Amino acid sequence: MATPIPPILAGAASRDLTEKCQFYLANGLAPSTRQVYGSAQRQFLEFCSQDTPLHPGHPLLPASEQTLMHFCAHLADRLHHASIKVYLSAVHFLHIDYGYPDPLSNCLQLQRLLRGIKRHQGSNPPQRQPVTADLMGVLHQSLDLSNPDNVMLWAACCVGFFGFLRAGEFTTNSSFDPSVDLTPADLQVDSSTNPQSFQVFMKCAKTDPFRCGCFIFLGRGFAPLCPVLALTNYLHLRGPGVGPLFIFQDGRPLSRALLSSFLGATLQAAGIPGKFSGHSFRIGAATTAAQRGVPDRLIKTMGRWSSDAYLFYVRTLVDTIL
C-alpha cells in the first residue's frame, strides 16, 4: 500500500508545479513576441474596462465576439487591418494565459467585419523596398569611409545583405544582451593574413525558438561589395573588446531604428525614392540572388527559410521587365 503524501508536502508540491507551469507557459513565446503582445493586451484590457458599461456585470475575460468586434472597430481608426490581426492574436494568447478557450473560434461576424475593414482601407501600404546589389553600390559611394562610424555602418550593411539577415539579427534592441546579440566573439575568420571568409554564429533567430543557433558564412566578394573586406576593416578599428558587434564611436550600439534612419536618409539624399528599413537588406539579397539565377533551394538555404515564404521577398524590378 502506497504511503500517503502529507497534506503540507502535497500543497507545497502543487505550488511548485504551478510555478513551473507558469514559467514554461511564459517561455512558450519568444521574449520579443511577448513584448509586442503585452502592449496589445494592455490596450485590449483598457478598452474592455471602458466598454464595460455596455455590458454591466460582464467580466472582461473571456471576451465575447461583440467585444472583439468593438475592439477591432476602435482600432480601425488608426491601425492597418494587418496590424489589427496581430492585436487579435495577442488577445488569443491572453486567453491561453488565463486558461480560457479560444475567443476567435467560430466568430463569423468578426471575420466579416475584418474583411470589411480591409476593403474599406483599400490596398496595402507601400512595401519596404529591397536594397539590391546596385543600391549597395550607391550606399558605398555615399559614405565617407574616413569616418569610423561609417566604416561600421558599411560593415553592418554588408553583413545584413550578404548574410540574408533579418534586421533584428545584426542590430541591438533596447538593451544589449550577449546571449542574443552579435558580438566579436561570434565571428571566426579563416585566415588572419589573407582572409577569404568569415563564419558567423547566429545565437537565435525568428525561426529558432529553442535558440539552438546556426552558422552562416560570408565569403570574399568583389570590392567594394565584399563583406570580408568590410568586416576586416571595421574589426581593425573596433578591436576585439566585449559588447555589441556593431557600435558607434560614442558607445551607442547600432539599433534597428538607427540603421533604418541611416538607410532612409542616405538613399533619399542620393535621389532613391521608396520606403526602406533594416529588413530591406534581406529582401534585396533574395531579389538579387533570384535575378542572378541562384536556384530556389539555395535562396531558401541562404536565407534560412523553412518554407516558400522567401517568395514574398523576391521583388520583380522594373528594369527587368522593360
NUKOLTI-365227 format. One line per 3 residues: number of its first residue (from 1); for each residue x, y, z of N, C-alpha, C. Coordinates in pm, whole numbers, plus 32768, in hexadecimal, padded with zeros to 4 digits. Layout:
REM residues N
NUM = X Y Z X Y Z X Y Z; ...
//
This chain:
REM residues 322
1 = 8055 7F88 8000 8000 8000 8000 8058 807D 8000; 803B 80DB 7FA7 808D 8154 7F9B 807E 81AB 8016; 80EC 81EA 803C 80EA 8245 80AF 80AA 82C8 8085
4 = 8043 82F7 80C8 8001 8374 80A2 805F 83EB 80B4; 8050 844F 805A 80A2 84C7 8062 8067 8524 80CA; 80B8 8551 8129 8085 85B0 818D 8047 8629 8149
7 = 7FD7 865B 817B 7F92 86CD 813B 7FEC 8745 8127; 8046 8762 8188 809C 87D8 817B 80FA 87C9 8105; 8136 874D 80FB 8191 8736 808C 8147 8736 8007
10 = 80D0 86FF 8006 8082 86FD 7F8B 8063 878B 7F5D; 8040 87E3 7FBA 8024 886E 7F95 809F 88B4 7F60; 8113 889C 7F9E 818F 88DB 7F71 81B4 88AA 7EE5
13 = 81A2 8827 7ECF 81C1 87EF 7E4B 8166 882C 7DE1; 80E8 883E 7E02 8088 8877 7DA4 80AF 8907 7D80; 80D6 8955 7DE6 80FE 89DF 7DCB 817A 89E2 7D73
16 = 81D7 8986 7D8D 8252 8981 7D3D 8232 8960 7CAB; 81D9 8901 7C98 81B3 88DC 7C0F 8169 894C 7BC9; 8117 8995 7C15 80CF 8A08 7BDB 8133 8A72 7BAC
19 = 8197 8A8D 7BFD 81FE 8AEE 7BD7 824A 8AC0 7B5C; 8267 8A3D 7B56 82AC 8A08 7AE0 8256 8A15 7A64; 81D5 89FA 7A73 8179 8A08 7A01 8178 8A97 79CE
22 = 8173 8AF9 7A2A 8173 8B84 7A03 81F5 8BA8 79BB; 8264 8B71 79ED 82E6 8B8C 79B0 82EA 8B57 7921; 82BD 8ADA 790E 82C2 8A9F 7888 825C 8ADF 782B
25 = 81EA 8B06 7860 8189 8B4E 780D 81C3 8BD1 77DB; 8208 8C18 7832 8246 8C97 780C 82B0 8C83 77A1; 82F6 8C12 77AA 8360 8BF6 7749 832B 8BB6 76C9
28 = 82A9 8BA4 76C1 826D 8B70 7647 826C 8BD6 75D7; 8284 8C54 75F8 828F 8CBF 7595 8318 8CFD 759F; 834E 8D27 752E 83CE 8D6E 752E 83BF 8DF1 757B
31 = 8426 8E1E 75C1 841E 8E9B 760D 83F0 8F11 75B8; 8421 8F19 753C 83F9 8F89 74E5 8365 8F82 74C5; 8331 8F08 74AE 82A3 8EF7 7490 824F 8F1A 750B
34 = 827B 8EED 757F 8231 8F0B 75FA 822F 8FA1 7614; 829B 8FE6 75F2 82A0 9077 7607 823B 90BE 75AD; 8237 9095 752E 81D6 90CF 74D0 8147 90B1 74FC
37 = 812E 9032 751E 80A9 900A 7547 8081 904E 75CA; 80E2 9064 7623 80C4 90A3 76A4 8088 912D 7693; 80C0 917A 7636 808A 9200 761C 7FFC 91F8 75E6
40 = 7FE5 919C 7588 7F5F 918D 754E 7EFB 915C 75B8; 7F27 9103 760E 7ECE 90CE 7676 7EA6 913A 76DA; 7F05 918F 76FE 7EE4 91FD 775A 7E7E 925B 771B
43 = 7E8E 9277 7699 7E2E 92CE 7656 7DA5 928C 764F; 7DA3 9208 763A 7D23 91C1 7634 7CDB 91C7 76BA; 7D22 91AB 7725 7CE4 91AC 77AA 7CB5 9238 77D0
46 = 7D03 929E 77AA 7CD8 9327 77C6 7C5A 9348 7777; 7C55 931B 76F8 7BDD 9331 76A8 7B65 92EB 76E6; 7B79 926E 7713 7B0B 9222 774F 7AD4 9266 77CB
49 = 7B2E 929F 781B 7B01 92E2 7895 7AAD 935D 7875; 7AC9 939D 7802 7A7A 9411 77D9 79F9 93E5 7794; 79FD 936E 7758 7989 933C 770E 7926 92F4 7769
52 = 794F 92DA 77E5 78FD 928E 7844 7871 92C9 7859; 7860 934F 785F 77D8 9385 7875 7772 9351 7811; 77A3 9328 7799 7745 92F0 7738 7713 9268 7764
55 = 7762 9225 77BC 773E 919F 77EB 7752 919B 7882; 76FC 91DD 78D0 770F 91E2 7961 7714 9157 799F; 7774 9145 79F8 7782 90C6 7A3E 77C7 905A 79EE
58 = 77F1 9078 7974 7833 9015 791F 78C9 9019 793A; 790A 8FA7 7956 799A 8FA6 7970 79E8 8FC8 78F2; 7A65 8FFA 7905 7AB7 9020 7893 7ADE 8FA7 783F
61 = 7AFA 8F38 7882 7B20 8EBD 783E 7AC6 8E4C 786F; 7AA3 8DEF 7816 7AC6 8DEB 7787 7A77 8E53 7738; 7AB4 8E81 76CC 7A77 8EEB 767B 7A0D 8EB0 761E
64 = 79A1 8EF8 7611 7937 8ECD 75B5 795B 8EFB 7528; 7916 8EC2 74C7 792C 8EEA 743C 790A 8F7D 742A; 78A1 8FAD 746D 787B 903A 745F 78E9 9095 7496
67 = 7927 906D 7506 7995 90BE 753C 7A09 90C2 74DA; 7A28 9051 749D 7A96 904D 743B 7A76 90A4 73C2; 79F9 90A3 739A 79D1 90F7 7328 79DD 918B 734C
70 = 79B2 91AF 73C4 79C1 923B 73F1 7A54 9263 73F3; 7AA8 9209 7423 7B37 9226 742D 7B73 923B 73A2; 7B50 91E7 7344 7B84 91F4 72BC 7B54 9276 727A
73 = 7AD6 9297 728E 7AA1 9315 7257 7AE9 938D 7294; 7B09 9382 7313 7B55 93EC 7358 7BE1 93FA 731C; 7C23 938A 7302 7CAB 938D 72CC 7CAF 93BA 723B
76 = 7C43 93A2 71F1 7C43 93BF 7161 7C56 9452 7142; 7C3D 94A8 71A4 7C4F 9538 718D 7CE2 9560 7185; 7D3C 9509 71B9 7DC9 9530 71BC 7E2B 94C3 7192
79 = 7DF9 9448 717E 7E53 93DB 715B 7E2B 939A 70D7; 7E90 9366 7092 7E79 931A 7018 7E3B 9292 703C; 7DEE 925A 6FE1 7DA7 91DD 7000 7E08 916B 7024
82 = 7E80 916C 6FEA 7EE1 9104 700C 7F0F 9112 709D; 7F1B 918C 70CD 7F42 91A2 7158 7ED2 917B 71B8; 7E56 918E 718C 7DE4 9167 71E0 7DE6 90D0 71F8
85 = 7E0F 9083 7193 7E18 8FF2 71A4 7E83 8FCC 720A; 7EEE 901B 7210 7F55 9002 7276 7F1A 9019 7301; 7ECA 9082 730F 7E89 909F 738F 7E2B 902D 73B7
88 = 7DE2 8FF7 7357 7D88 8F87 7375 7DD8 8F0B 739D; 7E4A 8EF9 735F 7EA0 8E89 7386 7ECE 8E9A 7417; 7EEC 8F17 743D 7F13 8F33 74C7 7EA0 8F13 7527
91 = 7E26 8F34 74FF 7DB1 8F15 7553 7D9F 8E7E 755F; 7DB8 8E38 74F2 7DB1 8DA6 74F2 7E10 8D6B 755B; 7E8C 8D9C 755D 7EEE 8D67 75BC 7ED2 8D96 764B
94 = 7E90 8E08 765A 7E67 8E34 76DE 7E04 8DD0 771B; 7DA8 8D9F 76C9 7D49 8D3B 76FA 7D8F 8CB8 771D; 7DF2 8C93 76CF 7E3E 8C1A 76EF 7E84 8C2B 7776
97 = 7EBE 8CA2 778D 7F04 8CBA 780C 7EA9 8CA5 7884; 7E2A 8CC8 7874 7DCC 8CBE 78E5 7D75 8C40 78E0; 7D94 8BE7 7880 7D4D 8B68 787D 7CC4 8B6E 783F
100 = 7CA7 8BD4 77EF 7C25 8BDF 77AD 7C2C 8BA4 7720; 7BBB 8B7C 76E8 7BBB 8B48 765E 7BD8 8BB5 75F8; 7BF6 8B8A 757F 7C17 8BE7 7513 7BA0 8C43 74F6
103 = 7BB1 8CC7 7508 7B40 8D21 74F2 7B24 8D3C 745E; 7B80 8D12 7407 7B72 8D2E 7378 7B2F 8CBC 732D; 7B15 8C4D 7372 7ADC 8BD9 7330 7A49 8BF1 730B
106 = 7A29 8BD3 728D 799E 8BDA 7259 7962 8C65 7266; 79B3 8CCC 7257 7981 8D56 725C 7968 8D87 71CD; 78F6 8D5F 7196 78DA 8D7D 710A 78C6 8E13 70F2
109 = 7881 8E56 714F 786E 8EE6 713F 78F3 8F31 7149; 7948 8F05 71A3 79CC 8F44 71B1 7A1D 8F34 7131; 7A17 8EC0 70F3 7A5F 8EA9 7076 7A2D 8F07 7009
112 = 79A9 8F18 7002 7973 8F72 6F9B 799A 9002 6FBA; 7997 9027 703A 79BE 90AE 705F 7A4F 90CA 7036; 7AA8 9069 7049 7B34 907B 7022 7B42 908C 6F8B
115 = 7AF3 903E 6F40 7AF5 9050 6EAE 7AC2 90DA 6E88; 7A5C 9109 6ED1 7A28 918F 6EB6 7A90 91FB 6ED1; 7ADB 91ED 6F3C 7B45 924E 6F5B 7BAE 924D 6EEC
118 = 7BD2 91D5 6EBF 7C36 91CA 6E55 7C06 920B 6DD4; 7B89 91F2 6DB0 7B52 922E 6D35 7B49 92C5 6D41; 7B22 92F5 6DB7 7B13 9385 6DCA 7B9C 93CC 6DC7
121 = 7C00 938D 6E03 7C84 93CD 6E08 7CCC 93C9 6D82; 7CA2 936D 6D2A 7CE0 9368 6CA7 7D60 9317 6CA6; 7DB5 9337 6C46 7E2F 92E9 6C2F 7E90 92F8 6CA3
124 = 7EF0 929E 6CA4 7F55 929F 6D0B 7FAB 931B 6D03; 7FE9 9345 6D72 8044 93B7 6D6D 80BE 9396 6D18; 810B 93FA 6CF1 8180 93E1 6C9D 81DD 9379 6CDA
127 = 8208 931B 6C87 8261 92B3 6CB6 82ED 92EA 6CD1; 8330 92A8 6D2C 83BD 92C9 6D40 8409 92A3 6CC2; 845C 92FC 6C93 84A5 92E5 6C17 8523 9293 6C32
130 = 854F 9246 6BD0 85C8 91F5 6BE3 8646 9249 6BCF; 86AA 922F 6C22 8730 9265 6C0A 877A 91FB 6BBA; 877E 9210 6B37 87BF 91B1 6ADC 8855 91CE 6AD5
133 = 889B 917F 6A86 892B 9194 6A76 8948 921F 6A3E; 88F2 924E 69E3 8906 92D4 69AA 88F9 933F 6A16; 8896 9330 6A6E 8885 9393 6AD8 88F2 9386 6B42
136 = 892A 930F 6B53 899E 9301 6BAB 8A11 9356 6B75; 8A1F 9358 6AF1 8A85 93AD 6AB4 8A6B 9440 6ACD; 89EB 9467 6AC9 89C8 94F2 6AE5 89EA 9515 6B76
139 = 89CD 94BB 6BD2 89EE 94D3 6C5E 8A85 94E5 6C71; 8AD2 948E 6C31 8B63 9496 6C3F 8B99 951A 6C0C; 8B66 9546 6B9A 8B94 95C5 6B61 8B6B 963C 6BB6
142 = 8B01 962D 6C02 8ACD 969C 6C53 8B15 96AB 6CD9; 8B65 9647 6D00 8BA3 9646 6D84 8C32 9679 6D7F; 8C53 96CC 6DDE 8CDD 96F9 6DF1 8D20 9694 6E50
145 = 8D6E 9639 6E18 8DA6 95CE 6E68 8E22 95F7 6EB7; 8E40 9679 6EB7 8EA5 96A9 6F15 8E67 96C0 6F9F; 8DE2 96BB 6FA5 8D98 96C8 7022 8D83 963C 705C
148 = 8DB7 9620 70D4 8DAB 9599 710E 8D1A 9569 711A; 8CBC 95C3 7137 8C30 9599 7141 8BFB 9568 70BB; 8C29 95A8 704F 8BFF 957B 6FCA 8C3C 94F5 6FA5
151 = 8CB5 94DC 6FD4 8CF3 9459 6FBF 8C9D 93EE 7003; 8C6E 940E 707B 8C18 93B0 70C3 8B95 939A 7079; 8B57 9407 704C 8AD7 93FC 7007 8AE4 93AC 6F85
154 = 8B52 93C1 6F3E 8B65 9377 6EC1 8B78 92E2 6EDE; 8BC1 92C2 6F47 8BD3 9235 6F6C 8B4D 91F7 6F91; 8AFB 9240 6FDC 8A77 920D 7002 8A20 91F6 6F87
157 = 8A23 9253 6F29 89D6 9244 6EAD 8A01 91C6 6E62; 8A84 91AF 6E59 8AB7 913A 6E12 8A90 90B9 6E57; 8A99 90B6 6EDB 8A73 903E 6F25 89DD 9023 6F13
160 = 898B 908C 6F1D 88FB 907B 6F0C 88D6 904B 6E81; 8918 9083 6E1B 88F8 9061 6D91 892C 8FD7 6D6C; 89AC 8FBE 6D7C 89E7 8F40 6D51 89C1 8ECC 6DAD
163 = 8995 8EED 6E29 8969 8E84 6E83 88D4 8E67 6E7B; 888A 8EB1 6E26 87F8 8EA1 6E1A 87B9 8EB0 6EA5; 87E5 8F11 6EF3 87BC 8F18 6F7F 873F 8F6D 6F92
166 = 86F1 8F47 6FF5 8685 8F9D 7025 86C3 9010 7073; 867E 9081 7075 86B7 90F8 70B5 86DE 90DD 7147; 8689 9095 718F 86A3 907B 721C 8715 901B 7235
169 = 8748 8FDA 71CC 87B2 8F78 71DD 883D 8FB6 71DF; 884A 9032 71AE 88CE 906F 71B1 88CD 90FB 71EF; 885B 9121 7228 8854 919D 7275 8834 917A 7306
172 = 8836 91E0 735C 881D 91CB 73EB 8799 920A 7411; 874C 91C5 7464 86CD 91FB 7492 86E4 9267 74FC; 8682 9282 754D 868A 92F1 75AD 8701 92E3 760B
175 = 8725 9269 762F 879A 9254 7685 87E8 91DC 7650; 886A 91E4 7659 88C1 917C 7624 88B5 90FC 7677; 88A4 908C 7632 889B 900A 7673 88FE 8FAC 762F
178 = 896E 8F8C 7671 89D5 8F39 7630 89A6 8EAC 760F; 8937 8E80 764C 8904 8DFB 762B 88B2 8DFB 75AB; 8894 8E72 7578 8841 8E7F 7500 888A 8ECC 7492
181 = 88C4 8F3F 74B6 88FD 8F9A 7452 8987 8F6D 7425; 89A9 8F92 73AA 8A2C 8F71 7373 8A9B 8FBB 73BF; 8B0A 8F75 73D4 8B81 8FAF 7411 8BF9 8F88 73BB
184 = 8C6C 8FC8 73CE 8CE4 8F9F 7382 8D08 8F0C 7398; 8CE7 8ED7 740D 8D07 8E4B 742A 8CB8 8DEA 73D4; 8C4C 8E1A 7394 8BFA 8DC3 733F 8C34 8DB7 72B1
187 = 8CA1 8DFD 7295 8CDF 8DF9 7212 8D5D 8DA5 7215; 8D71 8D59 71AC 8DEC 8D0C 719E 8E1C 8D19 710E; 8E96 8D4B 70FD 8ECD 8D5F 7078 8F25 8CE9 7054
190 = 8F2D 8CC6 6FD4 8F78 8C4F 6FAB 900F 8C67 6FA8; 9038 8CE6 6F9B 90C7 8D05 6F97 90DD 8D93 6FC7; 9141 8DA4 701D 915D 8E2B 7050 91B1 8E7C 6FEE
193 = 91F5 8E39 6F91 924C 8E7F 6F33 9209 8E98 6EAC; 91B6 8E39 6E7F 9173 8E48 6DFF 90E5 8E11 6E09; 908F 8E57 6E52 9008 8E22 6E6C 8FB6 8E14 6DEC
196 = 8F75 8D9F 6DE3 8F1E 8D84 6D72 8E8C 8D75 6D9B; 8E75 8D5B 6E1B 8DEB 8D4A 6E48 8DE1 8D5F 6EDE; 8D6A 8D83 6F09 8D48 8D8C 6F97 8CDB 8D26 6FB5
199 = 8CE8 8CE7 7027 8C7D 8C92 705C 8C3A 8CDF 70CE; 8BB7 8CF1 70C3 8B6D 8D41 7125 8B0A 8CE6 716E; 8B12 8CE5 71F1 8AB5 8C94 7240 8A3B 8CE8 7265
202 = 89C7 8CBF 7231 8949 8D01 724F 890A 8CBA 72C7; 8905 8CFF 7339 88DA 8CBE 73B5 8844 8CA7 73BB; 87F8 8CF9 7377 8767 8CE4 7375 872F 8D26 72F9
205 = 86B8 8CFD 72D5 8676 8D34 725E 85E1 8D1F 726D; 8598 8D61 7217 8506 8D59 7219 84D7 8CC8 720A; 851D 8C7B 71B6 84F4 8BF0 719D 8543 8B8E 71F4
208 = 8583 8BC0 725E 85D0 8B6B 72B8 859F 8B82 7348; 8522 8B58 7366 84E7 8B79 73E9 8532 8B3A 745E; 857B 8ACE 7446 85C2 8A8B 74B3 8654 8AB6 74BC
211 = 8679 8B1A 746A 86FF 8B55 746F 876E 8AED 7463; 875E 8A97 7402 87C8 8A35 73E6 883F 8A79 73A3; 8823 8AE5 735B 888D 8B2D 7317 88B3 8AEC 7293
214 = 88F4 8B37 723D 8923 8B03 71BE 8996 8B5A 718D; 89DE 8B27 712B 8A4C 8B72 70F1 8A25 8BA3 7066; 8A4D 8C1D 7045 8A46 8C4C 6FBC 8AD3 8C6E 6F90
217 = 8AE8 8C6D 6F0E 8B6E 8C82 6ED8 8B6D 8CF7 6E77; 8BCB 8D4F 6E88 8BDA 8DC3 6E31 8C5D 8DB5 6DE6; 8C54 8DA9 6D62 8CCC 8D96 6D11 8CFC 8E18 6CD3
220 = 8D78 8E16 6CA3 8DB3 8E8B 6C63 8D6D 8EA7 6BE0; 8D4F 8F27 6BC9 8D10 8F51 6B4D 8D69 8FB0 6B01; 8D2E 8FF4 6AA2 8D78 9054 6A52 8D68 90DF 6A8E
223 = 8DD8 911C 6AB1 8DD5 91A1 6AED 8D8B 9203 6A92; 8D3F 9260 6ACC 8D34 9279 6B5C 8CC8 9224 6BA2; 8C7C 91D4 6B53 8C11 9185 6B90 8C4A 9102 6BC5
226 = 8C94 910B 6C32 8CD7 9097 6C6A 8CC6 9096 6D02; 8C77 9038 6D37 8C62 9037 6DC8 8CE0 9017 6E16; 8D39 8FC7 6DDC 8DB6 8FA4 6E21 8E0D 9020 6E31
229 = 8E1B 906D 6DC6 8E6A 90E8 6DCC 8E2B 914E 6E2B; 8DA7 915E 6E21 8D62 91BF 6E76 8D6F 919B 6F0A; 8D5D 911C 6F2B 8D68 90F0 6FB6 8DF8 90FB 6FE9
232 = 8E58 90D5 6F94 8EE5 90DB 6FBD 8F0C 916B 6FDE; 8EE5 91C8 6F88 8F05 9256 6F9F 8EC4 9289 701F; 8E47 9262 7034 8E00 9291 70AC 8E3C 9256 712B
235 = 8E56 91D3 712A 8E8B 9193 71A3 8F15 91C7 71C6; 8F64 91F1 7161 8FE5 922E 717C 8FD4 92AF 71CC; 8F6A 92FB 71AF 8F4F 9377 71F8 8F0E 935B 727F
238 = 8EB2 92FD 7281 8E66 92E2 72FB 8EB8 929C 7365; 8F05 9238 733A 8F4C 91E7 739B 8EF5 9175 73CE; 8F2F 911A 741C 8EE8 90A1 7448 8E9A 90B1 74CA
241 = 8E86 912A 74F9 8E45 913F 757A 8DB9 9106 7582; 8D88 90FA 75FC 8D02 90C4 7612 8C99 912B 75E9; 8C1D 90FE 75E2 8BAF 9156 75BE 8B76 9134 7537
244 = 8B18 9183 7507 8ADA 9168 7485 8B41 916A 7415; 8B29 911A 73AF 8B84 9118 733D 8B8A 91A0 72FA; 8B16 91DA 72DF 8B11 925B 7299 8AF3 92C9 72FE
247 = 8B51 9323 730E 8B46 938A 7375 8B84 940C 7343; 8B43 947B 7361 8B76 94FE 7339 8BEB 9527 7391; 8C34 958C 7364 8CA8 95BB 73AE 8C83 95F2 7437
250 = 8C08 9625 7444 8BDE 965C 74C5 8BA8 95F0 7524; 8BAE 9572 74FA 8B85 9504 7551 8AF8 94D2 753A; 8AAB 9516 74E6 8A22 94E8 74CB 8A23 946D 7471
253 = 89D4 9408 7491 89C9 9395 7435 8974 93BA 73BD; 898B 9376 734F 893A 938B 72D7 88B3 9347 72EB; 884B 9398 72F8 87C4 9363 730A 877D 935C 7283
256 = 870D 9316 7281 86BF 930E 7206 8690 9398 71DA; 8667 93EB 723B 8636 9471 721A 86A5 94C6 71DE; 871D 94C0 7218 878D 950F 71E4 87B5 94DF 7158
259 = 87B3 945C 7141 87D4 9427 70BD 876E 9455 7055; 86ED 944C 7077 8685 9475 7019 868D 950A 6FFB; 86A9 955A 7062 86B6 95EA 704F 872B 960A 6FF2
262 = 879C 95CA 7009 8811 95DE 6FB4 87F3 95B5 6F24; 87B5 9541 6F13 879A 950C 6E8E 873C 9567 6E41; 86CD 958E 6E81 866D 95E4 6E3C 86A7 966B 6E17
265 = 86F0 96A9 6E76 8729 972D 6E5C 8793 9728 6DEF; 87E6 96C0 6DEF 8852 96B6 6D8C 881B 96A0 6D00; 87BB 9647 6CF2 8783 962D 6C6E 872D 96A1 6C3D
268 = 86E8 96E4 6C99 869A 9759 6C70 86F7 97C7 6C3E; 8767 97DC 6C83 87C7 9841 6C59 8803 981E 6BD1; 8808 979D 6BB1 883E 9771 6B30 87D3 9771 6AC3
271 = 875B 979D 6AE6 86EE 97A5 6A84 86A7 9722 6A6B; 86AF 96C6 6ACA 866B 9644 6ABC 85E8 9649 6B09; 8575 9645 6AC5 84F5 964B 6B0C 84D0 95C4 6B46
274 = 846F 95C5 6BA0 843B 9548 6BD6 844C 953E 6C6C; 840B 94D8 6CA4 8411 94BF 6D32 8477 9451 6D4D; 84DB 9470 6D9D 8545 9411 6DBC 8550 93FF 6E53
277 = 8579 9387 6E7A 8590 936A 6F07 8601 9306 6F10; 8625 92E1 6F8B 868F 9280 6F9C 8671 91FB 6F5A; 85F0 91DB 6F4B 85C9 915C 6F0C 85DD 9160 6E75
280 = 85F6 91D8 6E3F 8608 91E6 6DAE 8683 919A 6D7C; 86E5 9183 6DD3 875B 9138 6DA9 8737 90A7 6D8D; 86E6 906C 6DE3 86BB 8FE1 6DCE 8666 8FD5 6D4F
283 = 860B 9035 6D3D 85B8 9036 6CC5 8610 9045 6C49; 8670 90A2 6C51 86C8 90BB 6BE0 8723 9046 6BC0; 874F 8FFF 6C26 87A5 8F8B 6C10 875A 8F20 6BC4
286 = 86DD 8F05 6BEE 868D 8EA0 6BA8 866E 8ECC 6B1A; 864F 8F4B 6B08 862F 8F7F 6A83 86A9 8F77 6A28; 871E 8FA0 6A59 8798 8F9C 6A09 87BD 8F0D 69E5
289 = 87B0 8EB2 6A45 87D1 8E26 6A2A 8776 8DED 69BD; 86F4 8E0B 69C4 8697 8DD9 695F 86B6 8E14 68D6; 86D8 8E95 68D3 86FA 8ED6 6854 8773 8E95 6813
292 = 87CF 8E67 6864 884D 8E2F 682F 8847 8D99 681D; 87CF 8D61 6826 87BC 8CD6 6804 87E0 8C72 686F; 87E9 8C9E 68EC 8805 8C41 6959 878B 8BE6 696B
295 = 879F 8B62 696F 872D 8B05 697D 86DC 8B22 69FB; 865B 8B08 69F4 8600 8B21 6A64 862F 8ADE 6AE4; 865B 8A5F 6AD9 8682 8A15 6B51 86F9 8A58 6B98
298 = 8752 8A96 6B4A 87C4 8AD9 6B87 879A 8B5C 6BC8; 873B 8BA2 6B8A 8707 8C1D 6BC7 86C7 8BFD 6C4D; 8679 8B92 6C52 8639 8B68 6CCF 86A2 8B45 6D38
301 = 870D 8B02 6D0C 8776 8ADA 6D6A 87C1 8B53 6D9F; 87E6 8BAE 6D46 8834 8C24 6D70 87E2 8C80 6DCB; 8760 8C87 6DB1 870B 8CDB 6E05 86D0 8C92 6E7C
304 = 86EF 8C0F 6E87 86BD 8BBE 6EF6 8624 8BBE 6EFC; 85E7 8BB8 6E85 8555 8BAB 6E7E 8531 8B18 6E80; 84D1 8AF2 6ED3 84A7 8A67 6EDA 8430 8A4B 6E80
307 = 83FA 8AB5 6E42 8387 8AA5 6DE9 839E 8AFC 6D6D; 8335 8B08 6D1C 833F 8B5C 6CA4 8322 8BEF 6CC1; 832B 8C16 6D41 8313 8CA1 6D65 8377 8CFF 6D23
310 = 83EA 8CCA 6CF9 844F 8D20 6CBA 8419 8D5F 6C3A; 83B4 8D1F 6BFC 837C 8D55 6B80 8341 8DE1 6B94; 8314 8DFF 6C0F 82DE 8E83 6C2C 834D 8EEC 6C2E
313 = 83C9 8EC0 6C3A 8439 8F1C 6C43 8473 8F3D 6BBA; 845B 8EE8 6B59 8493 8EFD 6AD4 843C 8F61 6A89; 8475 8FD4 6A6B 842B 903F 6A26 8455 9045 6994
316 = 83F5 9055 693C 8411 9066 68AE 8429 90FA 6894; 84A4 911D 6873 84C8 91A9 685D 849F 91D4 67D1; 847E 9256 67C4 844C 928A 6745 84AF 9274 66D4
319 = 8532 9288 66F0 8594 927F 6684 85A6 91F1 664F; 856F 918D 6698 8577 9103 6664 8503 90E8 6605; 84A0 913F 6605 842A 912C 65AD 8439 917C 652D
322 = 846D 91F7 653A 8477 9250 64C5 84E4 9223 6465
//
